[in-house]
């Protein structure tokens, strides 16, 4: 009976001592100072509609042809971590769409808080 308690106790001791030897490394430069996030994405358009308002008819929704409609986006965000859990940045993107052909250049501000 005593062996039944000693063997699990020994196994528990060895497993906890083995896991206690692992050192936890902390990245001291994480979430400090300047940061940059750059993304490239492909956009596939499934449907496109245009809404127009007429004083007599109200809102009119028209489907747009989207034969082989697609787009690409290049986005970059530059910011600064003021605290390890709070950052702010400004971003700019270049979005290009094909069929219908048009481009956009959104500029935006971003604030991030990590809880």
N, C-alpha and C positions, 0 to 999 in steps of 0.2 A: 504494500500500500504506500509505503514511504517512497519507493522508486517512482511511482506514478506522479508524485508531486515534484520530485527532484529533477527528473529529466525535462519536463516543460519549463521549470524554473531556470535551468542551465541554458536551454535554448533561448529563452526570453532574454537572459543576460547577454548572450553573445550577439543576438540580433540588435539589441539596443545599443551595445557598445560599438558595433560595426557602423551603425547609422550615425552615431554621435561623432565619429571621426571625420565626417564630411564637413569641410569648411564652406561657409557661405561667403561668396564674394559679392561685394556691393560695388556697382558701377558709380563711382563718385562724380562722374561728369554727366550722368543722366539727368535730364530735365533741368539743365542749367544753361543759361546764356542763349546764344543765337541758334536757330534751327532752320532748316529748309526741307520742304516736302515737295517733290516734283512727281507728277503723274502723267502718264500717257494712256488714253483709253480709246476704244473703238465703240461707236454708237450705232446700233441697228434700230431703225425706226419701224415699228409695227403698224402704226396708224397715225394719220395727221388730219386734223380738222381745223377749220377756221370759223370763228364766230364773228358775225357782223350784226350790228344793231340798227334797226330801222324804226323810226318813230311810229310808223303805221303798222308794221308787221311784227315788231319786237325783235327778239334774238333769232337769227337764222344761222343754223349750223350746216356747213358744207364740208363734205369729205374731199380731201386733196389726194391727187394721184401720188402714190409712193413707190412706183416701179423702181426697184433697186435703190431705195433710199438708204443712206448710210451717213455716218459722220465720224470725225476724229476730234479729239480734244487733247490739248497740251496745257497742263495747269501747274503753276508753281506758287508756293506759299512761303514767305519769309517772315520769321517772327522771332520773338524773344521770350524766354521763360523768366518772369519776374520773381516767381517763387517756384519751388518744385511742383506745386499743384495748380499754378495759374500761368497762362501764356496768352499772348496776343500777337496777331500778325496781319499782314496785308498780302493779298493774293491777286494774281492776274491769270487769265486763261485765254486761250485761242481755240475757239470751236469752229469747225468747218463742216458744213453739211452738203451732201450731193443729192440732187434730184428731190426737191427743189434746191437750187444752189443759193446758199447764203452763209455768211460768217458772222460770228459774234465775238466780242472782246469784253467779257465781264471782268470788272474789278471789284474786289470785295474785301471786307475786314473780317477777321475771325478772332473770337475769344474762346478760350478753352479752360475749363476748370475740372480738375480730377478729384473726385471724392474718395 
